[in-house]
């Protein structure tokens, strides 16, 4: 899952980013509210971790802009402000959770995972395409009666394909969902993950569901069970 950490303390931002990446998240960092809004306009984030005390826009202004996006991300406010009034203001603006600084990085991961278990508005936590099912809350995949073991990145790529079943998704679309801004568009990493997914989703003897559309991208389509 892709996370944007908005934090003006470079040391804390780097520590949080590295810790989250070690736990399977794709992470982008922003030290200012304006930069956060620029990134949010370009990328589809699953969660934004938002500090309220920023050097330009305050976190409340950033939250209002994020909530106005066509597909707003989940919002975890993280701040040294622990007054009840600040918590209420943040929740009134649509924050999904509130974390008081200083916080343990393990707690940050736990809060993010709890948020990701809640389906975003309009998104079904269980996806089904033909015989293939993906439970985004339980982080489990099955094809018919067969369980499919997936890595974090494989899960993210398959989720994107299933949410757009029947559509051709470009490498750029898949990268935006599963990788951070360090993704190198010249690399073949997405091709590698597609090849791994194809071996797991389309077992020998099963009708193929995952196909490569030469020069365009990849498509997941329903197949007979």
KOLKE-653636 format. One record per residue: x, z, y of N, C-alpha, C, O, CB in turn. Coordinates in pm, whole numbers, padded with zeros to 5 digits, always signed. Glycine has a CB too. Example, Ala and Ser with C-alpha at 12.3 -4.5 7.8 and 13.67 -1.06 7.14 Angstrom:
! residues 2
+01319+00780-00569+01230+00780-00450+01320+00780-00330+01424+00846-00332+01131+00905-00447
+01285+00708-00225+01367+00714-00106+01290+00787+00003+01341+00804+00114+01408+00572-00060
! end
This chain:
! residues 225
+00083+00000-00118+00000+00000+00000+00088+00000+00125+00198+00054+00125-00094+00121-00001
+00037-00060+00231+00117-00076+00352+00075+00027+00456-00043+00044+00486+00102-00219+00409
+00176+00097+00512+00153+00208+00604+00232+00183+00733+00346+00137+00729+00194+00343+00541
+00169+00213+00845+00237+00211+00975+00253+00355+01021+00155+00428+01034+00158+00126+01080
+00378+00396+01045+00407+00530+01096+00439+00517+01244+00537+00453+01282+00525+00597+01018
+00355+00579+01328+00373+00575+01473+00427+00711+01516+00354+00810+01520+00237+00540+01548
+00556+00714+01548+00624+00841+01575+00740+00813+01671+00823+00725+01644+00676+00907+01441
+00747+00888+01784+00850+00861+01883+00980+00936+01857+01078+00914+01928+00799+00896+02019
+00983+01024+01758+01107+01093+01720+01177+01006+01616+01131+01001+01501+01078+01238+01664
+01287+00938+01652+01351+00844+01557+01394+00909+01428+01382+00849+01321+01471+00779+01622
+01444+01032+01435+01489+01099+01313+01373+01125+01218+01383+01097+01099+01560+01232+01346
+01263+01178+01271+01147+01206+01188+01087+01076+01134+01046+01070+01018+01042+01284+01268
+01083+00974+01218+01028+00846+01174+01110+00788+01058+01054+00741+00959+01024+00746+01290
+01242+00793+01071+01328+00740+00964+01312+00821+00836+01304+00764+00727+01474+00740+01009
+01309+00954+00849+01293+01038+00730+01160+01009+00660+01155+00994+00538+01301+01187+00769
+01052+01002+00740+00921+00975+00682+00918+00837+00618+00865+00821+00508+00811+00987+00788
+00973+00738+00687+00973+00602+00633+01049+00592+00501+01000+00531+00406+01032+00507+00733
+01167+00651+00495+01247+00647+00373+01177+00720+00258+01177+00674+00144+01386+00707+00398
+01118+00835+00291+01050+00914+00188+00930+00838+00132+00908+00834+00011+01005+01050+00244
+00852+00778+00221+00734+00703+00177+00775+00582+00093+00709+00551-00007+00651+00658+00297
+00882+00514+00133+00926+00398+00056+00970+00439-00084+00946+00366-00180+01041+00327+00127
+01034+00556-00095+01074+00604-00228+00953+00635-00316+00964+00640-00438+01162+00729-00216
+00838+00656-00252+00716+00686-00327+00622+00566-00335+00502+00581-00359+00643+00804-00264
+00677+00447-00313+00603+00326-00343+00525+00263-00230+00450+00168-00253+00511+00353-00450
+00539+00314-00107+00468+00258+00006+00554+00152+00076+00676+00164+00080+00427+00368+00105
+00490+00050+00130+00556-00041+00222+00534+00014+00362+00419+00036+00402+00503-00189+00208
+00642+00035+00438+00634+00112+00562+00690+00033+00681+00798-00025+00672+00708+00244+00548
+00616+00032+00791+00665-00015+00920+00665+00104+01015+00585+00196+01001+00577-00133+00976
+00757+00100+01112+00770+00210+01208+00746+00159+01350+00785+00048+01385+00909+00275+01198
+00683+00243+01432+00664+00212+01573+00689+00340+01652+00636+00446+01618+00521+00155+01601
+00770+00330+01759+00801+00446+01840+00715+00459+01964+00724+00559+02035+00943+00443+01879
+00633+00359+01991+00546+00360+02108+00407+00310+02070+00391+00236+01973+00606+00273+02221
+00308+00350+02148+00172+00307+02121+00153+00158+02135+00082+00097+02056+00077+00378+02212
+00216+00098+02237+00200-00046+02256+00259-00124+02139+00202-00224+02095+00267-00090+02387
+00373-00077+02088+00433-00144+01971+00344-00127+01849+00332-00220+01769+00574-00087+01942
+00282-00011+01834+00192+00012+01722+00075-00086+01725+00037-00141+01622+00140+00156+01723
+00019-00107+01843-00095-00199+01855-00053-00343+01829-00130-00421+01773-00158-00187+01993
+00069-00380+01871+00120-00514+01841+00130-00535+01690+00087-00638+01638+00257-00536+01908
+00186-00438+01621+00201-00449+01475+00066-00451+01405+00045-00526+01310+00286-00334+01421
-00027-00366+01452-00159-00359+01389-00237-00488+01409-00322-00522+01327-00238-00242+01446
-00208-00561+01518-00276-00688+01540-00221-00798+01448-00289-00897+01421-00261-00730+01686
-00096-00778+01402-00032-00880+01319-00047-00853+01169-00048-00946+01089+00114-00890+01354
-00057-00725+01132-00053-00687+00991-00176-00606+00952-00234-00534+01034+00074-00606+00962
-00215-00620+00827-00328-00543+00774-00275-00415+00709-00226-00419+00596-00412-00628+00672
-00285-00303+00779-00237-00176+00725-00349-00103+00652-00465-00106+00693-00181-00088+00837
-00311-00037+00543-00407+00045+00471-00427+00178+00543-00538+00230+00549-00360+00069+00328
-00317+00234+00597-00324+00361+00670-00227+00356+00788-00119+00298+00778-00290+00480+00576
-00267+00417+00899-00176+00439+01012-00157+00589+01028-00254+00664+01042-00233+00374+01145
-00031+00634+01025+00003+00773+01054+00037+00779+01201+00137+00722+01244+00122+00826+00963
-00045+00848+01279-00040+00837+01425-00008+00970+01492-00084+01066+01481-00171+00784+01478
+00106+00974+01562+00139+01089+01646+00060+01079+01776+00043+00970+01830+00293+01096+01674
+00012+01191+01826-00064+01189+01951+00026+01186+02074-00012+01130+02177-00155+01310+01958
+00145+01247+02065+00236+01257+02180+00332+01138+02179+00438+01145+02118+00315+01392+02178
+00294+01030+02248+00376+00909+02255+00420+00886+02399+00354+00933+02492+00297+00787+02200
+00531+00813+02419+00584+00799+02555+00506+00706+02646+00522+00712+02768+00723+00751+02547
+00420+00620+02590+00344+00530+02677+00195+00561+02665+00143+00645+02739+00371+00382+02641
+00125+00495+02575-00014+00530+02546-00018+00658+02464+00071+00681+02382-00086+00415+02471
-00118+00741+02486-00128+00855+02397-00200+00814+02268-00261+00707+02260-00201+00973+02467
-00191+00901+02169-00248+00868+02039-00397+00844+02042-00448+00765+01963-00217+00976+01943
-00467+00912+02132-00612+00892+02140-00645+00750+02184-00738+00688+02132-00675+00994+02237
-00568+00697+02280-00591+00559+02325-00559+00461+02213-00631+00363+02193-00505+00527+02449
-00450+00487+02141-00414+00400+02028-00524+00404+01923-00560+00300+01867-00279+00444+01967
-00577+00523+01895-00683+00536+01795-00806+00455+01833-00867+00391+01748-00720+00682+01776
-00842+00458+01961-00959+00381+02005-00937+00231+01981-01029+00162+01937-00988+00407+02155
-00817+00182+02010-00788+00040+01988-00789+00006+01839-00839-00099+01799-00652+00004+02050
-00733+00095+01758-00729+00069+01613-00869+00064+01555-00899-00020+01470-00647+00177+01541
-00956+00153+01600-01092+00156+01547-01173+00035+01589-01276+00005+01528-01162+00282+01592
-01128-00036+01692-01199-00155+01739-01156-00282+01665-01213-00388+01687-01178-00174+01888
-01054-00271+01578-01010-00388+01502-01119-00433+01406-01200-00352+01362-00879-00357+01425
-01122-00563+01371-01224-00612+01276-01221-00538+01142-01327-00509+01085-01204-00761+01252
-01101-00508+01092-01088-00431+00968-00998-00311+00997-00879-00315+00968-01029-00519+00851
-01053-00205+01055-00969-00092+01097-00904-00021+00979-00966-00006+00874-01051+00007+01176
-00778+00022+00995-00712+00096+00889-00761+00240+00884-00822+00289+00979-00560+00093+00908
-00736+00307+00774-00757+00451+00770-00658+00515+00868-00551+00459+00893-00740+00509+00625
-00693+00630+00921-00614+00689+01029-00584+00836+00997-00675+00917+00981-00687+00677+01164
-00454+00867+00988-00409+01004+00968-00334+01047+01095-00226+00997+01123-00316+01017+00841
-00393+01138+01170-00328+01185+01292-00230+01296+01258-00264+01392+01188-00433+01235+01394
-00107+01281+01309-00002+01380+01284+00056+01421+01418+00112+01338+01489+00109+01324+01190
+00042+01548+01454+00084+01591+01586+00113+01740+01590+00065+01816+01507-00023+01558+01688
+00193+01780+01688+00220+01922+01709+00104+01991+01776+00099+02114+01779+00346+01940+01792
+00010+01915+01830-00108+01975+01893-00198+02032+01782-00256+01956+01704-00185+01871+01980
-00210+02163+01777-00292+02222+01672-00418+02289+01726-00486+02362+01654-00212+02322+01594
-00448+02263+01855-00569+02322+01912-00693+02260+01848-00694+02141+01815-00572+02303+02067
-00795+02341+01831-00918+02293+01770-00975+02175+01849-01028+02081+01791-01022+02406+01760
-00963+02182+01984-01018+02074+02067-00952+01940+02036-01019+01837+02033-00999+02107+02215
-00820+01941+02012-00750+01817+01980-00793+01763+01845-00810+01642+01827-00599+01840+01982
-00811+01853+01750-00855+01807+01618-00994+01744+01628-01019+01638+01570-00857+01926+01517
-01083+01809+01700-01218+01756+01715-01215+01621+01785-01285+01528+01744-01308+01854+01793
-01132+01610+01891-01123+01482+01963-01073+01372+01872-01124+01260+01876-01031+01496+02085
-00973+01403+01791-00920+01303+01699-01023+01260+01596-01038+01141+01569-00799+01355+01629
-01093+01355+01539-01195+01323+01439-01311+01246+01500-01368+01158+01436-01247+01450+01372
-01345+01280+01625-01452+01207+01693-01415+01062+01717-01501+00974+01723-01486+01275+01826
-01285+01036+01731-01239+00899+01751-01229+00822+01620-01195+00703+01620-01105+00898+01821
-01257+00888+01509-01258+00819+01381-01141+00849+01291-01123+00781+01189-01262+00675+01405
-01060+00950+01324-00951+00987+01235-01007+01031+01101-01107+01102+01094-00864+01098+01298
-00940+00989+00993-00984+01026+00858-00928+01160+00814-00986+01227+00728-00944+00919+00759
-00816+01199+00874-00756+01327+00839-00661+01367+00952-00629+01286+01039-00680+01319+00701
-00618+01493+00949-00539+01549+01058-00427+01633+00997-00453+01721+00915-00627+01635+01154
-00303+01605+01036-00187+01675+00982-00108+01734+01097-00067+01662+01188-00097+01579+00896
-00086+01867+01095-00017+01936+01204+00134+01936+01177+00178+01970+01067-00069+02081+01221
+00211+01897+01279+00357+01898+01269+00412+02037+01305+00352+02107+01387+00418+01790+01362
+00523+02077+01246+00600+02004+01145+00532+02010+01008+00475+02112+00972+00743+02061+01135
+00539+01901+00935+00475+01895+00804+00579+01862+00697+00682+01801+00726+00360+01792+00803
+00551+01902+00575+00638+01867+00463+00611+01721+00424+00496+01678+00421+00615+01962+00341
+00716+01647+00395+00699+01506+00359+00617+01492+00231+00544+01394+00215+00836+01439+00342
+00629+01587+00142+00549+01582+00019+00400+01594+00053+00316+01531-00012+00591+01694-00079
+00368+01675+00155+00228+01686+00195+00180+01556+00259+00065+01515+00239+00209+01803+00293
+00267+01489+00335+00229+01360+00394+00192+01261+00285+00091+01191+00296+00345+01304+00480
+00273+01253+00181+00244+01162+00069+00112+01200+00003+00030+01113-00027+00358+01165-00036
+00090+01329-00018-00034+01373-00082-00155+01338+00003-00257+01293-00049-00030+01525-00107
-00145+01357+00135-00257+01323+00223-00285+01172+00221-00400+01129+00217-00229+01370+00367
-00177+01092+00224-00195+00947+00221-00261+00902+00090-00351+00818+00091-00060+00876+00239
-00215+00957-00019-00275+00919-00147-00422+00960-00154-00504+00888-00210-00198+00981-00264
-00453+01075-00097-00593+01117-00094-00677+01022-00010-00789+00988-00048-00606+01261-00040
-00623+00978+00105-00696+00883+00189-00716+00751+00117-00823+00690+00127-00622+00860+00320
-00615+00706+00045-00623+00577-00023-00719+00580-00142-00764+00476-00189-00485+00533-00069
-00749+00700-00189-00850+00710-00295-00991+00693-00239-01085+00668-00314-00839+00843-00367
-01005+00707-00108-01135+00684-00045-01146+00535-00012-01059+00483+00057-01154+00772+00083
-01248+00467-00058-01260+00326-00024-01282+00307+00125-01361+00379+00185-01372+00261-00103
-01214+00209+00184-01239+00175+00323-01379+00120+00336-01437+00072+00238-01136+00074+00376
-01434+00126+00456-01571+00080+00478-01589-00062+00428-01513-00153+00464-01608+00088+00627
-01689-00080+00344-01720-00213+00296-01637-00260+00179-01656-00372+00131-01704-00308+00406
-01544-00177+00129-01458-00218+00019-01494-00139-00106-01497-00016-00105-01310-00198+00054
-01523-00210-00213-01554-00147-00341-01425-00100-00405-01331-00178-00416-01631-00245-00434
-01417+00027-00450-01293+00074-00511-01265+00012-00647-01151+00014-00692-01297+00223-00525
-01367-00043-00714-01347-00109-00843-01372-00258-00826-01483-00301-00794-01441-00049-00954
-01268-00336-00848-01277-00481-00835-01291-00542-00972-01230-00495-01068-01154-00538-00761
-01371-00646-00984-01390-00714-01112-01392-00865-01089-01465-00916-01004-01521-00668-01181
-01311-00934-01166-01308-01080-01166-01310-01123-01312-01210-01109-01383-01180-01137-01089
-01424-01174-01358-01437-01208-01499-01407-01085-01584-01464-00979-01560-01343-01324-01537
-01318-01097-01684-01286-00983-01771-01184-00887-01711-01151-00786-01773-01235-01033-01902
-01134-00919-01592-01029-00839-01530-01089-00736-01435-01171-00771-01349-00928-00929-01456
-01049-00610-01449-01100-00502-01363-00983-00423-01307-00885-00395-01377-01196-00409-01441
-00995-00388-01177-00891-00311-01110-00957-00193-01039-01037-00213-00948-00810-00400-01010
-00923-00073-01081-00976+00049-01018-00874+00095-00915-00771+00152-00950-01004+00162-01125
-00905+00072-00786-00809+00103-00682-00797+00253-00656-00699+00298-00596-00847+00032-00554
-00896+00331-00699-00888+00476-00683-00804+00538-00795-00719+00623-00769-01030+00538-00682
-00829+00496-00918-00754+00550-01033-00622+00480-01054-00541+00523-01136-00837+00540-01159
-00598+00370-00980-00477+00290-00992-00460+00239-01135-00353+00250-01194-00354+00372-00950
-00569+00183-01188-00568+00137-01328-00622-00005-01335-00709-00044-01258-00652+00232-01419
-00568-00082-01430-00611-00220-01450-00639-00245-01597-00572-00191-01684-00505-00319-01397
-00741-00328-01623-00777-00363-01760-00822-00509-01763-00880-00559-01667-00887-00269-01816
-00795-00574-01873-00856-00704-01901-00930-00689-02032-00869-00675-02138-00749-00820-01906
-01062-00693-02024-01142-00665-02142-01112-00524-02190-01125-00429-02112-01113-00768-02254
-01073-00509-02314-01041-00377-02367-00893-00345-02361-00849-00244-02416-01087-00367-02508
-00817-00429-02293-00671-00413-02290-00626-00353-02157-00654-00409-02051-00601-00547-02313
-00555-00239-02163-00500-00179-02042-00377-00257-01998-00300-00307-02080-00464-00030-02066
-00359-00266-01865-00246-00339-01808-00165-00241-01724-00216-00184-01627-00294-00461-01721
-00039-00221-01760+00050-00133-01684+00111-00212-01569+00170-00318-01591+00162-00072-01776
+00097-00160-01447+00146-00231-01328+00237-00141-01245+00214-00021-01234+00028-00280-01243
+00340-00202-01187+00420-00131-01088+00342-00125-00956+00238-00190-00941+00559-00200-01068
+00393-00049-00861+00324-00037-00732+00310-00172-00663+00202-00204-00614+00399+00060-00641
+00416-00251-00659+00410-00381-00594+00320-00478-00671+00245-00553-00610+00551-00440-00579
+00328-00476-00804+00240-00562-00884+00093-00528-00856+00009-00617-00844+00271-00547-01034
+00065-00400-00847-00073-00357-00819-00120-00411-00684-00231-00462-00672-00083-00202-00821
-00033-00400-00582-00070-00446-00448-00094-00597-00445-00189-00643-00381+00039-00410-00347
-00010-00672-00513-00028-00818-00516-00156-00855-00590-00231-00941-00546+00095-00887-00583
-00181-00789-00703-00301-00820-00780-00427-00781-00702-00527-00852-00707-00298-00748-00916
-00422-00669-00631-00538-00629-00550-00571-00736-00446-00688-00770-00428-00512-00493-00481
-00469-00788-00379-00493-00892-00279-00555-01015-00343-00649-01073-00288-00362-00930-00208
-00506-01056-00458-00559-01173-00528-00704-01150-00571-00787-01241-00561-00473-01207-00649
-00734-01030-00618-00870-01002-00666-00969-00990-00551-01085-01028-00566-00871-00875-00749
-00925-00937-00438-01017-00927-00324-01048-01065-00267-01145-01082-00192-00957-00837-00214
-00968-01163-00302-00991-01300-00255-00998-01395-00375-00942-01504-00373-00879-01345-00156
-01068-01350-00479-01076-01429-00602-01132-01568-00573-01229-01584-00499-01164-01358-00706
-01070-01667-00634-01112-01805-00615-01050-01872-00495-01060-01994-00480-01259-01811-00602
-00984-01794-00408-00918-01850-00289-00769-01868-00317-00710-01796-00397-00940-01758-00166
-00710-01965-00249-00566-01985-00257-00500-01897-00152-00525-01915-00033-00527-02135-00238
-00416-01804-00195-00347-01714-00102-00202-01759-00086-00133-01785-00184-00352-01567-00152
-00158-01768+00037-00021-01808+00065+00075-01692+00038+00033-01577+00023-00008-01857+00210
+00203-01724+00031+00304-01619+00019+00297-01524+00138+00314-01403+00123+00445-01681+00008
+00270-01580+00258+00263-01498+00378+00150-01394+00367+00167-01279+00408+00242-01585+00501
+00036-01436+00312-00076-01344+00297-00038-01231+00201-00064-01114+00230-00201-01419+00245
+00023-01265+00090+00062-01163-00008+00168-01070+00049+00165-00949+00025+00112-01229-00138
+00263-01127+00124+00367-01044+00184+00309-00946+00284+00353-00831+00291+00472-01132+00253
+00209-00989+00362+00148-00902+00461+00078-00784+00396+00069-00677+00456+00050-00980+00547
+00028-00803+00274-00044-00695+00206+00050-00599+00135+00023-00478+00131-00143-00754+00107
+00159-00649+00079+00238-00567-00013+00379-00534+00035+00446-00451-00026+00248-00636-00143
+00426-00597+00142+00562-00573+00189+00562-00531+00336+00464-00553+00407+00649-00698+00171
+00672-00470+00379+00684-00432+00520+00755-00543+00597+00774-00653+00546+00759-00298+00534
+00793-00513+00721+00854-00615+00807+00993-00656+00762+01048-00751+00817+00859-00565+00948
+01051-00588+00665+01182-00626+00613+01173-00737+00509+01275-00784+00458+01252-00505+00553
+01052-00780+00477+01036-00890+00381+01105-01015+00432+01087-01054+00548+00887-00917+00354
+01182-01079+00346+01254-01202+00380+01174-01321+00330+01166-01343+00209+01398-01202+00319
+01115-01400+00420+01033-01513+00375+01111-01620+00301+01052-01704+00234+00965-01575+00493
+01245-01616+00313+01326-01715+00241+01354-01674+00097+01407-01754+00020+01457-01737+00314
+01319-01551+00061+01348-01504-00075+01239-01553-00171+01135-01603-00130+01358-01350-00079
+01267-01537-00300+01170-01576-00403+01103-01455-00466+01053-01462-00578+01237-01659-00511
+01102-01341-00392+01052-01218-00452+00904-01229-00492+00865-01175-00595+01070-01101-00355
+00823-01298-00413+00682-01310-00448+00665-01395-00574+00581-01363-00659+00602-01373-00331
+00744-01500-00588+00738-01580-00710+00771-01495-00832+00711-01510-00938+00834-01700-00700
+00869-01406-00814+00908-01318-00926+00791-01227-00964+00763-01210-01083+01032-01233-00888
+00724-01169-00865+00612-01079-00896+00493-01154-00954+00424-01103-01042+00569-01003-00769
+00469-01275-00906+00362-01355-00965+00392-01385-01111+00303-01379-01195+00343-01487-00886
+00517-01418-01141+00554-01446-01280+00533-01322-01368+00486-01333-01481+00702-01492-01288
+00567-01204-01315+00545-01081-01391+00396-01056-01413+00353-01020-01523+00609-00960-01318
+00318-01075-01307+00174-01055-01319+00113-01152-01419+00027-01113-01498+00106-01070-01184
+00157-01276-01416+00101-01375-01507+00123-01333-01653+00035-01348-01737+00163-01514-01481
+00243-01280-01682+00270-01235-01818+00182-01117-01858+00146-01102-01975+00418-01196-01832
+00146-01033-01760+00065-00915-01792-00084-00945-01793-00157-00895-01878+00094-00805-01692
-00130-01027-01698-00273-01057-01687-00316-01157-01794-00422-01141-01855-00307-01111-01548
-00235-01260-01816-00269-01367-01911-00184-01350-02037-00079-01412-02051-00246-01507-01847
-00231-01266-02127-00160-01245-02253-00174-01368-02342-00267-01446-02323-00212-01119-02325
-00083-01386-02438-00093-01502-02529-00231-01510-02595-00282-01411-02647+00016-01494-02636
-00290-01628-02592-00421-01649-02652-00537-01627-02560-00651-01659-02595-00436-01563-02768
-00512-01571-02439-00620-01548-02343-00630-01665-02245-00527-01720-02206-00598-01416-02267
-00750-01703-02205-00764-01808-02104-00693-01766-01975-00711-01653-01930-00914-01838-02075
-00612-01853-01917-00536-01815-01797-00627-01792-01676-00723-01866-01653-00432-01922-01764
-00592-01689-01599-00666-01657-01478-00583-01680-01351-00637-01713-01246-00714-01513-01483
-00453-01662-01362-00365-01670-01246-00293-01805-01246-00224-01840-01341-00261-01553-01247
-00311-01879-01137-00250-02012-01130-00173-02031-01001-00203-01972-00897-00357-02120-01143
-00072-02116-01010+00007-02155-00894-00045-02289-00842-00057-02386-00917+00159-02164-00929
-00076-02293-00714-00119-02417-00650+00002-02471-00575+00039-02421-00469-00244-02393-00553
+00061-02575-00631+00188-02624-00579+00179-02657-00430+00089-02727-00385+00231-02749-00657
+00274-02603-00355+00282-02628-00212+00184-02548-00128+00183-02559-00006+00260-02771-00187
+00100-02467-00193-00002-02393-00118+00003-02243-00140+00002-02166-00044-00138-02444-00154
+00009-02199-00266+00011-02056-00293-00039-02026-00432-00006-02096-00527-00073-01983-00191
-00119-01919-00444-00162-01869-00574-00310-01837-00572-00365-01801-00468-00081-01744-00615
-00373-01851-00689-00517-01827-00697-00548-01754-00827-00496-01788-00933-00597-01960-00688
-00635-01654-00816-00687-01583-00933-00833-01622-00950-00913-01606-00858-00672-01427-00918
-00868-01674-01066-01004-01718-01092-01056-01653-01219-00978-01618-01307-01011-01869-01102
-01188-01638-01228-01248-01582-01348-01224-01673-01466-01220-01795-01454-01396-01559-01328
-01209-01611-01581-01191-01687-01707-01285-01627-01810-01323-01510-01798-01042-01684-01757
-01321-01701-01912-01408-01644-02015-01346-01522-02078-01225-01517-02099-01438-01747-02122
-01428-01422-02108-01376-01301-02172-01353-01326-02320-01309-01236-02391-01473-01182-02152
! end
